[in-house]
Every structure is written in C-alpha cells, then in structure tokens.
Amino acid sequence: MKTQLRPFLGIILIFAIGAGLLIFQRQHIRKHLPLISAGLADAEKEGLKIIERIGVPPGSTPYEEGSKTFPAESRNSMWRGAKIRVTWRREWQSPGNHESVEQWYRERLESLGWQPFLIGVPSTVEKSFWKDKWLLTLQRGADFSTDREPYVRYTLVLEWDYWHNLGR
C-alpha cells in the first residue's frame, strides 16, 4: 500500500509547488504593476527632456522624424500585455566623422553624470551610456566622412526600463 502511495504523493507535491509558484507570481505582478505604471508615466514625461538636455553636436540635423515605442514582452513572459519600458529613437546627421560624434557624446554625457555601459567585448558600431533606469545608445549609421563636406549619420536610442539596474 505504501509503495502505491509514493507516486501519488510525489504528484501531489509537484502540484502543490506549482500552485504556490502561481500564487507567488500573481502577488509579485500585483505588487509591481502600480510601481511600473507610475515609473513609466514619469519616464514618458522625462524622456524628451533628457534628450533635449543632452543635445546634439554642433551642426547636427535630424535625418528622420523619430519614434517612441513600447517594446512588448515575449508571449511567454508573465508581464505580457503590461508596458514596462519605453524607447525613443531618432536618426541624426552630423558634420565630421563617427569618432568626433562619439567623442562629443562621451564628454557631454559624462558631464551630465552618465556612465559608459559595456557588456562583453566593446562594439565598434554602438556605444551605450546609463544613468538610473535609463540607457542611451549611440549607433553608427552611414559614413560620408571622406566626402568634400564630411558628415555621418547615427541613431540615438533612449530607453527606460523598469527592470534596469545597470549600475550593478
């Protein structure tokens, strides 16, 4: 009789653990959703102000209108359907070359308290900087630095994410 009960006890234990995890997950979501919503509302108010405060190198002009998006979570995420991050993206055109543009941003961002952000091997096509829950990425675009009037295109991407803790 005991040997017949053991498999059932194992199954019951698995179901109990699964139910406990689901309950914990729902409580976790219920706790964080108001915090996420408040943070996202603040981020939406601050995003364009941050971009304006940072500015662009002298002589830069927008190449495109720009966009603001709310990247979605994967279908398997417990946060599916919730907005937990916002991204602003705009392509710019600046005189000079990519190195001079990157130097200008590095100096400007560091003077505003932003820090370089790097995971793994340094990239030659994008540079990232972080501050609090914000991540700013400078992505290289078209390079016309060998023309008679040299210029380059680059994309600025500013992202706020509730889960960012980039200073770790």
ABEGO torsion letter per residue (X at the ends): XAAAAAAAAAAAAAAAAAAAAAAAAAAAAAAAAAAAAAAAAAAAAAAAAAAAAAEBBBGBBBABAEBBBBBBBBAABAABGBBABBBBBBBBBBBEBAAAAAAAAAAAAAAAGBBBBBBEBBBAABBBBBBEABBBBBBBBBBAAABABBBBBBBBBBBBBAABBAAX
